[in-house]
């Protein structure tokens, strides 16, 4: 929640939105945007069945003679959401409903284009489909014409290297560099650039937003057992890091080693439990049907969740024939 709130605080500034589009959305339409017209739009909508839905952040900006609506999903995604494209399709539908009800469409009555953007900072690769059409079963016979399409842009922060980001002189690149920082010395180096760029009086609000995020989110996440002193400005954080960089770097490394050992033990335990469950399923198949065909063995070994394996174990004990069990295997695999 702190991370989510602080990201919204950062991206409530037009400069962050402009930097996001210029630096990470490499498409020709960005060159035609009039960034001086960036304007926040209400992010709370009520659907026709009166259920409140709260999305994250919506901006609009002039593109040529028309308005372009830019939808930013800024909820902090620490894990991959397979159905993110569907969520965005729902949110955009609510945005369109709101524009229609408020009579905010252009004279021609057409809906404006919307650009959905997802910011993701999880450790695993983002493997979720980028287009909602991929989530829908492909059925021949003309039904493909009715399959909706919606694609979103993705900023997967951990895919960017320091070598790629350092030459980019804009604030979103700095944000990603800080997210990807490995120790306090890295943070200290990036902070120098941030302090230099946000020195003007008109940058006060954005400076405070970065200060809040650093003090309440980034540093506590990196040093969970170290009390972070109350600081109210980026220069104070820079000074604090300069005074304690050696001490904190050592603590950072020690915490990282402990977390790495714990994570390794936890992952090993989980993998052991999964393999035990796979073995139980295969043994149940062998006892009930007298053999374990090669395709079934391979399919069971690919299963990655205990719930799926436990459900399959029940099927192995109750299916009347081996063919019946083979028929339920694909559905269990996809669950």
Short mmCIF file of the C-alpha atoms (twelve columns), coordinates in Angstrom:
data_MODEL
# 
_entry.id   MODEL 
# 
loop_
_atom_site.group_PDB 
_atom_site.id 
_atom_site.type_symbol 
_atom_site.label_atom_id 
_atom_site.label_alt_id 
_atom_site.label_comp_id 
_atom_site.label_asym_id 
_atom_site.label_seq_id 
_atom_site.Cartn_x 
_atom_site.Cartn_y 
_atom_site.Cartn_z 
_atom_site.pdbx_PDB_model_num 
ATOM 1   C CA . UNK A 1   0.000   0.000   0.000   1 
ATOM 2   C CA . UNK A 2   2.818   2.440   0.794   1 
ATOM 3   C CA . UNK A 3   4.465   1.686   -2.539  1 
ATOM 4   C CA . UNK A 4   1.184   2.068   -4.410  1 
ATOM 5   C CA . UNK A 5   0.377   5.375   -2.708  1 
ATOM 6   C CA . UNK A 6   3.857   6.795   -3.235  1 
ATOM 7   C CA . UNK A 7   3.856   5.838   -6.926  1 
ATOM 8   C CA . UNK A 8   0.543   7.642   -7.345  1 
ATOM 9   C CA . UNK A 9   2.058   10.647  -5.601  1 
ATOM 10  C CA . UNK A 10  4.962   10.612  -8.063  1 
ATOM 11  C CA . UNK A 11  2.838   10.114  -11.169 1 
ATOM 12  C CA . UNK A 12  0.420   12.839  -10.123 1 
ATOM 13  C CA . UNK A 13  3.029   15.162  -11.680 1 
ATOM 14  C CA . UNK A 14  2.809   15.861  -15.426 1 
ATOM 15  C CA . UNK A 15  6.594   15.758  -15.735 1 
ATOM 16  C CA . UNK A 16  6.660   12.093  -14.648 1 
ATOM 17  C CA . UNK A 17  3.957   11.196  -17.171 1 
ATOM 18  C CA . UNK A 18  5.815   13.002  -19.946 1 
ATOM 19  C CA . UNK A 19  9.084   11.271  -19.043 1 
ATOM 20  C CA . UNK A 20  7.325   7.904   -18.958 1 
ATOM 21  C CA . UNK A 21  5.966   8.353   -22.481 1 
ATOM 22  C CA . UNK A 22  9.081   9.900   -23.986 1 
ATOM 23  C CA . UNK A 23  11.496  7.457   -22.386 1 
ATOM 24  C CA . UNK A 24  9.668   4.117   -22.485 1 
ATOM 25  C CA . UNK A 25  6.870   4.226   -25.081 1 
ATOM 26  C CA . UNK A 26  8.824   4.120   -28.340 1 
ATOM 27  C CA . UNK A 27  5.963   4.693   -30.763 1 
ATOM 28  C CA . UNK A 28  5.525   7.360   -33.424 1 
ATOM 29  C CA . UNK A 29  2.370   8.889   -31.936 1 
ATOM 30  C CA . UNK A 30  4.337   10.091  -28.884 1 
ATOM 31  C CA . UNK A 31  6.141   12.634  -31.096 1 
ATOM 32  C CA . UNK A 32  2.795   14.304  -31.910 1 
ATOM 33  C CA . UNK A 33  1.694   14.788  -28.288 1 
ATOM 34  C CA . UNK A 34  1.399   18.321  -26.902 1 
ATOM 35  C CA . UNK A 35  2.690   17.670  -23.389 1 
ATOM 36  C CA . UNK A 36  1.832   21.209  -22.254 1 
ATOM 37  C CA . UNK A 37  -1.834  20.096  -22.260 1 
ATOM 38  C CA . UNK A 38  -1.445  17.148  -19.858 1 
ATOM 39  C CA . UNK A 39  -4.465  17.089  -17.570 1 
ATOM 40  C CA . UNK A 40  -5.622  14.708  -14.819 1 
ATOM 41  C CA . UNK A 41  -9.013  13.020  -15.211 1 
ATOM 42  C CA . UNK A 42  -11.100 11.625  -12.377 1 
ATOM 43  C CA . UNK A 43  -10.148 8.017   -11.731 1 
ATOM 44  C CA . UNK A 44  -13.337 6.884   -9.993  1 
ATOM 45  C CA . UNK A 45  -16.220 5.504   -12.004 1 
ATOM 46  C CA . UNK A 46  -19.563 3.909   -11.251 1 
ATOM 47  C CA . UNK A 47  -20.757 1.214   -13.639 1 
ATOM 48  C CA . UNK A 48  -24.401 0.818   -14.688 1 
ATOM 49  C CA . UNK A 49  -25.057 -1.772  -11.953 1 
ATOM 50  C CA . UNK A 50  -23.946 0.824   -9.348  1 
ATOM 51  C CA . UNK A 51  -20.869 -1.066  -8.228  1 
ATOM 52  C CA . UNK A 52  -18.009 1.288   -7.427  1 
ATOM 53  C CA . UNK A 53  -14.765 0.576   -9.252  1 
ATOM 54  C CA . UNK A 54  -11.577 2.499   -8.485  1 
ATOM 55  C CA . UNK A 55  -8.791  2.461   -11.038 1 
ATOM 56  C CA . UNK A 56  -5.435  4.087   -10.606 1 
ATOM 57  C CA . UNK A 57  -4.725  7.137   -12.687 1 
ATOM 58  C CA . UNK A 58  -6.030  8.652   -15.899 1 
ATOM 59  C CA . UNK A 59  -4.559  11.562  -17.841 1 
ATOM 60  C CA . UNK A 60  -5.568  13.182  -21.088 1 
ATOM 61  C CA . UNK A 61  -3.404  15.147  -23.492 1 
ATOM 62  C CA . UNK A 62  -3.806  16.852  -26.850 1 
ATOM 63  C CA . UNK A 63  -2.691  14.848  -29.865 1 
ATOM 64  C CA . UNK A 64  -2.994  17.063  -32.885 1 
ATOM 65  C CA . UNK A 65  -6.503  18.492  -32.798 1 
ATOM 66  C CA . UNK A 66  -7.902  15.677  -30.666 1 
ATOM 67  C CA . UNK A 67  -7.762  14.532  -27.046 1 
ATOM 68  C CA . UNK A 68  -5.884  11.312  -26.318 1 
ATOM 69  C CA . UNK A 69  -6.664  9.543   -23.042 1 
ATOM 70  C CA . UNK A 70  -3.678  7.887   -21.382 1 
ATOM 71  C CA . UNK A 71  -4.583  5.234   -18.841 1 
ATOM 72  C CA . UNK A 72  -1.848  4.467   -16.298 1 
ATOM 73  C CA . UNK A 73  -2.274  1.423   -14.117 1 
ATOM 74  C CA . UNK A 74  0.047   2.427   -11.290 1 
ATOM 75  C CA . UNK A 75  -0.931  -0.164  -8.739  1 
ATOM 76  C CA . UNK A 76  2.339   -1.682  -7.581  1 
ATOM 77  C CA . UNK A 77  2.518   -5.073  -9.263  1 
ATOM 78  C CA . UNK A 78  4.896   -7.259  -7.270  1 
ATOM 79  C CA . UNK A 79  3.468   -10.384 -8.888  1 
ATOM 80  C CA . UNK A 80  2.390   -11.231 -12.406 1 
ATOM 81  C CA . UNK A 81  -1.361  -10.930 -13.026 1 
ATOM 82  C CA . UNK A 82  -2.294  -13.286 -15.850 1 
ATOM 83  C CA . UNK A 83  -5.572  -11.434 -16.431 1 
ATOM 84  C CA . UNK A 84  -4.173  -7.903  -16.430 1 
ATOM 85  C CA . UNK A 85  -5.387  -7.329  -20.003 1 
ATOM 86  C CA . UNK A 86  -8.922  -8.222  -18.917 1 
ATOM 87  C CA . UNK A 87  -8.739  -5.862  -15.917 1 
ATOM 88  C CA . UNK A 88  -7.638  -3.049  -18.210 1 
ATOM 89  C CA . UNK A 89  -10.441 -3.793  -20.674 1 
ATOM 90  C CA . UNK A 90  -12.967 -3.456  -17.823 1 
ATOM 91  C CA . UNK A 91  -11.430 -0.213  -16.562 1 
ATOM 92  C CA . UNK A 92  -11.344 1.302   -20.051 1 
ATOM 93  C CA . UNK A 93  -14.971 0.318   -20.600 1 
ATOM 94  C CA . UNK A 94  -15.870 2.180   -17.406 1 
ATOM 95  C CA . UNK A 95  -13.896 5.196   -18.601 1 
ATOM 96  C CA . UNK A 96  -15.837 5.195   -21.864 1 
ATOM 97  C CA . UNK A 97  -19.142 4.904   -20.001 1 
ATOM 98  C CA . UNK A 98  -18.156 7.867   -17.861 1 
ATOM 99  C CA . UNK A 99  -17.284 9.984   -20.906 1 
ATOM 100 C CA . UNK A 100 -20.587 9.125   -22.592 1 
ATOM 101 C CA . UNK A 101 -22.645 9.890   -19.486 1 
ATOM 102 C CA . UNK A 102 -20.803 13.181  -18.943 1 
ATOM 103 C CA . UNK A 103 -21.285 14.114  -22.637 1 
ATOM 104 C CA . UNK A 104 -17.531 14.608  -23.046 1 
ATOM 105 C CA . UNK A 105 -17.211 13.017  -26.482 1 
ATOM 106 C CA . UNK A 106 -16.103 15.051  -29.509 1 
ATOM 107 C CA . UNK A 107 -18.770 16.361  -31.921 1 
ATOM 108 C CA . UNK A 108 -18.525 13.265  -34.112 1 
ATOM 109 C CA . UNK A 109 -19.588 11.152  -31.122 1 
ATOM 110 C CA . UNK A 110 -16.657 8.736   -31.412 1 
ATOM 111 C CA . UNK A 111 -14.818 7.405   -28.388 1 
ATOM 112 C CA . UNK A 112 -11.239 8.671   -27.880 1 
ATOM 113 C CA . UNK A 113 -8.256  6.311   -28.088 1 
ATOM 114 C CA . UNK A 114 -6.904  5.069   -24.746 1 
ATOM 115 C CA . UNK A 115 -3.327  3.963   -24.067 1 
ATOM 116 C CA . UNK A 116 -3.149  1.485   -21.134 1 
ATOM 117 C CA . UNK A 117 0.259   1.303   -19.420 1 
ATOM 118 C CA . UNK A 118 1.322   -1.117  -16.666 1 
ATOM 119 C CA . UNK A 119 4.314   -0.518  -14.361 1 
ATOM 120 C CA . UNK A 120 5.729   -3.730  -12.926 1 
ATOM 121 C CA . UNK A 121 8.527   -4.193  -10.400 1 
ATOM 122 C CA . UNK A 122 8.354   -7.886  -9.521  1 
ATOM 123 C CA . UNK A 123 11.328  -10.206 -9.500  1 
ATOM 124 C CA . UNK A 124 9.946   -12.759 -11.951 1 
ATOM 125 C CA . UNK A 125 9.634   -12.093 -15.663 1 
ATOM 126 C CA . UNK A 126 6.253   -10.716 -16.700 1 
ATOM 127 C CA . UNK A 127 4.732   -13.654 -18.584 1 
ATOM 128 C CA . UNK A 128 1.077   -12.541 -18.660 1 
ATOM 129 C CA . UNK A 129 -0.534  -12.081 -22.091 1 
ATOM 130 C CA . UNK A 130 -0.258  -8.507  -23.351 1 
ATOM 131 C CA . UNK A 131 -3.461  -8.730  -25.420 1 
ATOM 132 C CA . UNK A 132 -6.847  -9.786  -24.057 1 
ATOM 133 C CA . UNK A 133 -7.448  -11.795 -27.255 1 
ATOM 134 C CA . UNK A 134 -4.754  -14.229 -26.110 1 
ATOM 135 C CA . UNK A 135 -6.845  -15.056 -23.031 1 
ATOM 136 C CA . UNK A 136 -9.828  -16.153 -25.102 1 
ATOM 137 C CA . UNK A 137 -10.163 -19.641 -26.548 1 
ATOM 138 C CA . UNK A 138 -9.598  -19.652 -30.308 1 
ATOM 139 C CA . UNK A 139 -12.525 -21.443 -31.971 1 
ATOM 140 C CA . UNK A 140 -12.774 -21.881 -35.753 1 
ATOM 141 C CA . UNK A 141 -15.869 -21.304 -37.832 1 
ATOM 142 C CA . UNK A 142 -15.941 -17.509 -37.856 1 
ATOM 143 C CA . UNK A 143 -16.019 -16.972 -34.079 1 
ATOM 144 C CA . UNK A 144 -12.625 -15.281 -34.202 1 
ATOM 145 C CA . UNK A 145 -14.401 -12.177 -35.549 1 
ATOM 146 C CA . UNK A 146 -16.049 -11.736 -32.152 1 
ATOM 147 C CA . UNK A 147 -12.898 -12.007 -30.092 1 
ATOM 148 C CA . UNK A 148 -12.075 -8.596  -28.503 1 
ATOM 149 C CA . UNK A 149 -8.617  -7.068  -28.834 1 
ATOM 150 C CA . UNK A 150 -6.902  -4.858  -26.281 1 
ATOM 151 C CA . UNK A 151 -3.143  -4.526  -25.917 1 
ATOM 152 C CA . UNK A 152 -1.318  -2.674  -23.150 1 
ATOM 153 C CA . UNK A 153 2.158   -1.194  -22.863 1 
ATOM 154 C CA . UNK A 154 4.399   -2.637  -20.157 1 
ATOM 155 C CA . UNK A 155 7.246   -1.081  -18.205 1 
ATOM 156 C CA . UNK A 156 8.986   -4.066  -16.613 1 
ATOM 157 C CA . UNK A 157 11.528  -2.272  -14.473 1 
ATOM 158 C CA . UNK A 158 13.953  -5.101  -13.794 1 
ATOM 159 C CA . UNK A 159 14.504  -5.781  -17.504 1 
ATOM 160 C CA . UNK A 160 16.413  -2.501  -17.853 1 
ATOM 161 C CA . UNK A 161 20.122  -2.418  -17.083 1 
ATOM 162 C CA . UNK A 162 22.085  0.436   -15.550 1 
ATOM 163 C CA . UNK A 163 23.948  0.812   -18.851 1 
ATOM 164 C CA . UNK A 164 20.640  1.403   -20.657 1 
ATOM 165 C CA . UNK A 165 19.173  3.743   -18.058 1 
ATOM 166 C CA . UNK A 166 22.135  5.929   -17.015 1 
ATOM 167 C CA . UNK A 167 22.270  7.941   -20.283 1 
ATOM 168 C CA . UNK A 168 18.528  8.721   -20.083 1 
ATOM 169 C CA . UNK A 169 18.189  12.158  -18.535 1 
ATOM 170 C CA . UNK A 170 14.656  11.928  -17.230 1 
ATOM 171 C CA . UNK A 171 12.975  11.173  -13.932 1 
ATOM 172 C CA . UNK A 172 11.312  7.830   -14.700 1 
ATOM 173 C CA . UNK A 173 14.704  6.397   -15.650 1 
ATOM 174 C CA . UNK A 174 15.993  7.606   -12.259 1 
ATOM 175 C CA . UNK A 175 13.033  5.949   -10.540 1 
ATOM 176 C CA . UNK A 176 13.757  2.627   -12.259 1 
ATOM 177 C CA . UNK A 177 17.478  2.903   -11.461 1 
ATOM 178 C CA . UNK A 178 16.648  3.410   -7.791  1 
ATOM 179 C CA . UNK A 179 14.238  0.449   -7.849  1 
ATOM 180 C CA . UNK A 180 16.997  -1.696  -9.354  1 
ATOM 181 C CA . UNK A 181 19.706  -0.453  -6.988  1 
ATOM 182 C CA . UNK A 182 21.774  -3.124  -5.284  1 
ATOM 183 C CA . UNK A 183 23.203  -1.238  -2.307  1 
ATOM 184 C CA . UNK A 184 23.260  2.227   -0.651  1 
ATOM 185 C CA . UNK A 185 26.236  3.282   -2.781  1 
ATOM 186 C CA . UNK A 186 24.116  2.766   -5.913  1 
ATOM 187 C CA . UNK A 187 21.327  4.872   -4.420  1 
ATOM 188 C CA . UNK A 188 23.800  7.584   -3.473  1 
ATOM 189 C CA . UNK A 189 25.102  7.764   -7.049  1 
ATOM 190 C CA . UNK A 190 21.633  8.070   -8.592  1 
ATOM 191 C CA . UNK A 191 20.553  10.609  -5.964  1 
ATOM 192 C CA . UNK A 192 23.230  13.013  -7.157  1 
ATOM 193 C CA . UNK A 193 21.526  13.250  -10.543 1 
ATOM 194 C CA . UNK A 194 18.076  13.526  -8.965  1 
ATOM 195 C CA . UNK A 195 19.128  16.396  -6.686  1 
ATOM 196 C CA . UNK A 196 20.697  18.211  -9.652  1 
ATOM 197 C CA . UNK A 197 17.557  17.873  -11.780 1 
ATOM 198 C CA . UNK A 198 15.038  18.849  -9.075  1 
ATOM 199 C CA . UNK A 199 16.622  22.031  -7.750  1 
ATOM 200 C CA . UNK A 200 14.185  24.669  -9.035  1 
ATOM 201 C CA . UNK A 201 11.437  26.105  -6.769  1 
ATOM 202 C CA . UNK A 202 8.740   24.702  -9.064  1 
ATOM 203 C CA . UNK A 203 10.147  21.207  -8.384  1 
ATOM 204 C CA . UNK A 204 9.335   21.343  -4.655  1 
ATOM 205 C CA . UNK A 205 6.291   19.060  -4.860  1 
ATOM 206 C CA . UNK A 206 8.051   16.452  -6.972  1 
ATOM 207 C CA . UNK A 207 11.104  16.615  -4.691  1 
ATOM 208 C CA . UNK A 208 8.874   15.873  -1.702  1 
ATOM 209 C CA . UNK A 209 7.220   12.971  -3.544  1 
ATOM 210 C CA . UNK A 210 10.607  11.343  -4.216  1 
ATOM 211 C CA . UNK A 211 11.637  11.974  -0.596  1 
ATOM 212 C CA . UNK A 212 8.501   10.247  0.712   1 
ATOM 213 C CA . UNK A 213 9.029   7.254   -1.572  1 
ATOM 214 C CA . UNK A 214 12.707  6.881   -0.658  1 
ATOM 215 C CA . UNK A 215 12.144  7.185   3.096   1 
ATOM 216 C CA . UNK A 216 8.934   5.155   3.414   1 
ATOM 217 C CA . UNK A 217 9.336   2.549   0.670   1 
ATOM 218 C CA . UNK A 218 12.747  2.044   -0.906  1 
ATOM 219 C CA . UNK A 219 15.079  2.322   2.094   1 
ATOM 220 C CA . UNK A 220 12.856  0.316   4.509   1 
ATOM 221 C CA . UNK A 221 12.527  -2.406  1.854   1 
ATOM 222 C CA . UNK A 222 16.302  -2.581  1.424   1 
ATOM 223 C CA . UNK A 223 17.082  -2.304  5.144   1 
ATOM 224 C CA . UNK A 224 14.077  -3.774  6.994   1 
ATOM 225 C CA . UNK A 225 15.930  -4.026  10.310  1 
ATOM 226 C CA . UNK A 226 17.524  -0.583  10.243  1 
ATOM 227 C CA . UNK A 227 15.639  2.470   11.596  1 
ATOM 228 C CA . UNK A 228 15.482  5.205   8.963   1 
ATOM 229 C CA . UNK A 229 15.856  8.714   10.469  1 
ATOM 230 C CA . UNK A 230 13.185  11.298  9.729   1 
ATOM 231 C CA . UNK A 231 14.289  13.334  6.724   1 
ATOM 232 C CA . UNK A 232 12.285  15.859  4.760   1 
ATOM 233 C CA . UNK A 233 14.330  16.571  1.654   1 
ATOM 234 C CA . UNK A 234 16.405  14.760  -0.980  1 
ATOM 235 C CA . UNK A 235 19.545  16.604  0.121   1 
ATOM 236 C CA . UNK A 236 19.036  15.284  3.666   1 
ATOM 237 C CA . UNK A 237 18.737  11.730  2.329   1 
ATOM 238 C CA . UNK A 238 21.856  12.272  0.246   1 
ATOM 239 C CA . UNK A 239 23.750  13.531  3.309   1 
ATOM 240 C CA . UNK A 240 22.469  10.669  5.457   1 
ATOM 241 C CA . UNK A 241 23.614  8.097   2.895   1 
ATOM 242 C CA . UNK A 242 27.017  9.752   2.591   1 
ATOM 243 C CA . UNK A 243 27.493  9.482   6.365   1 
ATOM 244 C CA . UNK A 244 26.344  5.872   6.659   1 
ATOM 245 C CA . UNK A 245 27.073  4.343   3.277   1 
ATOM 246 C CA . UNK A 246 29.821  2.007   4.524   1 
ATOM 247 C CA . UNK A 247 27.845  0.841   7.574   1 
ATOM 248 C CA . UNK A 248 24.592  0.386   5.651   1 
ATOM 249 C CA . UNK A 249 26.247  -1.385  2.727   1 
ATOM 250 C CA . UNK A 250 27.590  -4.029  5.101   1 
ATOM 251 C CA . UNK A 251 24.181  -4.427  6.763   1 
ATOM 252 C CA . UNK A 252 22.555  -4.585  3.308   1 
ATOM 253 C CA . UNK A 253 24.857  -7.420  2.272   1 
ATOM 254 C CA . UNK A 254 24.257  -9.349  5.511   1 
ATOM 255 C CA . UNK A 255 20.482  -9.023  5.140   1 
ATOM 256 C CA . UNK A 256 20.744  -10.073 1.498   1 
ATOM 257 C CA . UNK A 257 22.704  -13.192 2.411   1 
ATOM 258 C CA . UNK A 258 20.202  -14.158 5.111   1 
ATOM 259 C CA . UNK A 259 17.265  -13.549 2.803   1 
ATOM 260 C CA . UNK A 260 18.975  -15.518 0.044   1 
ATOM 261 C CA . UNK A 261 19.517  -18.515 2.352   1 
ATOM 262 C CA . UNK A 262 15.903  -18.366 3.576   1 
ATOM 263 C CA . UNK A 263 14.563  -18.016 0.050   1 
ATOM 264 C CA . UNK A 264 16.684  -20.940 -1.112  1 
ATOM 265 C CA . UNK A 265 15.444  -23.151 1.720   1 
ATOM 266 C CA . UNK A 266 11.824  -22.094 1.098   1 
ATOM 267 C CA . UNK A 267 12.073  -22.756 -2.635  1 
ATOM 268 C CA . UNK A 268 13.735  -26.110 -2.027  1 
ATOM 269 C CA . UNK A 269 10.958  -27.092 0.387   1 
ATOM 270 C CA . UNK A 270 8.269   -26.075 -2.088  1 
ATOM 271 C CA . UNK A 271 9.905   -27.992 -4.916  1 
ATOM 272 C CA . UNK A 272 10.215  -31.039 -2.676  1 
ATOM 273 C CA . UNK A 273 6.515   -30.872 -1.798  1 
ATOM 274 C CA . UNK A 274 5.582   -30.523 -5.464  1 
ATOM 275 C CA . UNK A 275 7.682   -33.521 -6.458  1 
ATOM 276 C CA . UNK A 276 6.153   -35.567 -3.640  1 
ATOM 277 C CA . UNK A 277 2.669   -34.678 -4.901  1 
ATOM 278 C CA . UNK A 278 3.624   -35.618 -8.477  1 
ATOM 279 C CA . UNK A 279 4.943   -38.971 -7.240  1 
ATOM 280 C CA . UNK A 280 1.689   -39.655 -5.384  1 
ATOM 281 C CA . UNK A 281 -0.369  -38.963 -8.520  1 
ATOM 282 C CA . UNK A 282 1.796   -41.235 -10.667 1 
ATOM 283 C CA . UNK A 283 1.702   -43.983 -8.052  1 
ATOM 284 C CA . UNK A 284 -2.088  -43.746 -7.856  1 
ATOM 285 C CA . UNK A 285 -2.283  -44.108 -11.646 1 
ATOM 286 C CA . UNK A 286 0.016   -47.145 -11.584 1 
ATOM 287 C CA . UNK A 287 -1.908  -48.867 -8.778  1 
ATOM 288 C CA . UNK A 288 -5.322  -48.214 -10.330 1 
ATOM 289 C CA . UNK A 289 -4.538  -48.896 -13.981 1 
ATOM 290 C CA . UNK A 290 -1.436  -51.086 -13.808 1 
ATOM 291 C CA . UNK A 291 0.807   -48.742 -15.795 1 
ATOM 292 C CA . UNK A 292 1.775   -45.089 -16.281 1 
ATOM 293 C CA . UNK A 293 1.951   -44.179 -19.975 1 
ATOM 294 C CA . UNK A 294 4.800   -41.910 -21.005 1 
ATOM 295 C CA . UNK A 295 2.547   -38.982 -22.042 1 
ATOM 296 C CA . UNK A 296 0.726   -38.998 -18.712 1 
ATOM 297 C CA . UNK A 297 3.994   -39.138 -16.768 1 
ATOM 298 C CA . UNK A 298 5.356   -36.168 -18.739 1 
ATOM 299 C CA . UNK A 299 2.133   -34.177 -18.266 1 
ATOM 300 C CA . UNK A 300 2.092   -34.773 -14.501 1 
ATOM 301 C CA . UNK A 301 5.756   -33.797 -14.173 1 
ATOM 302 C CA . UNK A 302 4.968   -30.443 -15.807 1 
ATOM 303 C CA . UNK A 303 2.324   -29.490 -13.234 1 
ATOM 304 C CA . UNK A 304 3.478   -26.666 -10.953 1 
ATOM 305 C CA . UNK A 305 0.789   -26.197 -8.285  1 
ATOM 306 C CA . UNK A 306 -0.090  -28.386 -5.314  1 
ATOM 307 C CA . UNK A 307 -3.823  -27.661 -5.647  1 
ATOM 308 C CA . UNK A 308 -3.817  -28.943 -9.222  1 
ATOM 309 C CA . UNK A 309 -1.881  -32.062 -8.231  1 
ATOM 310 C CA . UNK A 310 -4.196  -32.785 -5.291  1 
ATOM 311 C CA . UNK A 311 -7.236  -32.455 -7.568  1 
ATOM 312 C CA . UNK A 312 -5.576  -34.765 -10.059 1 
ATOM 313 C CA . UNK A 313 -4.833  -37.293 -7.330  1 
ATOM 314 C CA . UNK A 314 -8.557  -37.529 -6.620  1 
ATOM 315 C CA . UNK A 315 -9.208  -38.053 -10.322 1 
ATOM 316 C CA . UNK A 316 -6.605  -40.812 -10.458 1 
ATOM 317 C CA . UNK A 317 -8.438  -42.661 -7.689  1 
ATOM 318 C CA . UNK A 318 -11.949 -42.211 -9.121  1 
ATOM 319 C CA . UNK A 319 -11.709 -42.235 -12.934 1 
ATOM 320 C CA . UNK A 320 -13.129 -45.516 -14.312 1 
ATOM 321 C CA . UNK A 321 -10.567 -45.897 -17.127 1 
ATOM 322 C CA . UNK A 322 -7.123  -44.668 -18.091 1 
ATOM 323 C CA . UNK A 323 -8.618  -42.845 -21.078 1 
ATOM 324 C CA . UNK A 324 -11.013 -40.979 -18.794 1 
ATOM 325 C CA . UNK A 325 -8.076  -39.903 -16.649 1 
ATOM 326 C CA . UNK A 326 -6.175  -38.794 -19.742 1 
ATOM 327 C CA . UNK A 327 -9.185  -36.669 -20.764 1 
ATOM 328 C CA . UNK A 328 -9.244  -34.760 -17.451 1 
ATOM 329 C CA . UNK A 329 -5.476  -34.205 -17.418 1 
ATOM 330 C CA . UNK A 330 -5.410  -31.185 -19.778 1 
ATOM 331 C CA . UNK A 331 -8.086  -29.338 -17.767 1 
ATOM 332 C CA . UNK A 332 -6.176  -29.995 -14.548 1 
ATOM 333 C CA . UNK A 333 -3.046  -28.728 -16.233 1 
ATOM 334 C CA . UNK A 334 -4.680  -25.451 -17.157 1 
ATOM 335 C CA . UNK A 335 -6.225  -24.845 -13.719 1 
# 
